[in-house]
Amino acid sequence: MSTKTGELQAVFLGTVDTVRTPGAGPVTARLRVSRWWKGAGEDTVNVVIHESGMSWSTCDLLLKSGDVYVLFAYARPDGRLGVGKCGPSGPRSRADSVLAVLGPGRAP
């Protein structure tokens, strides 16, 4: 089954290991996953959190190393996962209602 660009590909709870901000190319984050609701089920995942060359907005997720997030990631045209602006992704500390709807999920 093929994945359409922009289609929800993964939903997971993860702790940020690193955030990579290259001189050119998108800003990416590597997370250690503790729960999966949709997606590959791997222990770690890389996601694009911002496109370089674009200005940051109040909707962008500013992921910080060591913090825990619930991420809803979509399929990008380049095959990587990305997190959309103004979507349901956010810090675990503000995700109780989202986690209640998602249920227990599964371990990686």
N, C-alpha and C positions, 0 to 999 in steps of 0.2 A: 504494500500500500504506500503510495507516495504522499509526501507532506506538502501542503500548499504553503507558500510564503505567507506569513502573518497568522497562520493557524496556531492555536494554543498547543504547544508541544510538551510542556513539562510544568508540573506543580510540585514544589518541594520546600522543605524547611532546611536551611543550611547556615553554617557559620563561615564567615568570610575569612579565608586564609590570606589572600593577597589581592590587591587592586593594582592593575598594571596600566599606567598612563604613558603610552609611547609618544614620541614626537610626532609621528604620523600614524594614522589608523585609529580604530575605535578603542575606547577605554574598556577594559575587560576585568572581570573579577573571577577568582577561583574560590569555590566554596566546598566545604566538607558537609555532605548531606547526612542528615539524621533521620528524615522521614520523606517518603515519596507518596504522592497521590496520583500523579500521572507522569509517565516518562520512563527513562531507561533503567532506573534503579541502581545506578553506579554510586560508589562512595564519594566521588568528587565530580564537580561539574564546572565548566567555564561558561560564563555568560557575558555578552556585550551589554554594558550599562549606559554607554553614551557614544555617539558618533563624533569623532574629532572634526573640527572645523565648524561645528554647530554650537550655538550659545547654550549655556545651561539654563534650565527653566526651573520654576518652583516645583514642577512635577517630576523632575529627575530624581532618581534614587541616589543618594550620596552614601554608598556602601563604605563601611569602615571595618578594617581588620579586627577580628575578634567578636564582632557583633553578629547577632542571629536574625535572619530574615525569612519570611515566607515569600517565595518568588513564583510568579506566573510567567513563564517564558514562552515566547513564540518562535516559530521557524523564520530565520532570516534568509534572504536570497542567496547568501554565501554558504548556507548550510549550518551555520552556528546558531546557538540559542541567543535570544535577545530579550531584554526586559523593556516593555513599552512605557512611554510617558503617561502619567495620570491613570495607570491601571491599578489593579487590586494589590500589587506587590507592596510589601512594607516590612517594617521592623516587627519582630516577634512580640515585642512589648505592647504593641497596639493591634494584635491580630487574634485576640481571644474569640471574637464573634466569627471570624473567617475559619479558624481552626475548628470551632464547634460545628460548623456546617460541613467542613471537609471530612470530619471523622478521624479515626485513629491513623489512617495511612499505613505504610509498610516500611520496614527497615531496609536500608540498601543491601 
